[in-house]
Amino acid sequence: MQRKTSVSTPSCPYCGGKGYFQLVLGGTETCPECHGSGNGESYSRKKFLVKTTKK
């Protein structure tokens, strides 16, 4: 008996694995995070620094 195993790759969190965004006024745009692949493996969380200033 053979057992098939499949490894699912995580999908891109921005485009949901489609590789593109549907624009409101029509047309599509390639996802800037996964570059159209839809694959989330290379996705790395970006850290945004919030600067606070003291007055």
Secondary structure, DSSP 8 states (H G I E B T S, - for coil): ----------B-TTTTTSSEEE-TTS-EEE-TTTTTS-B-TT-------------
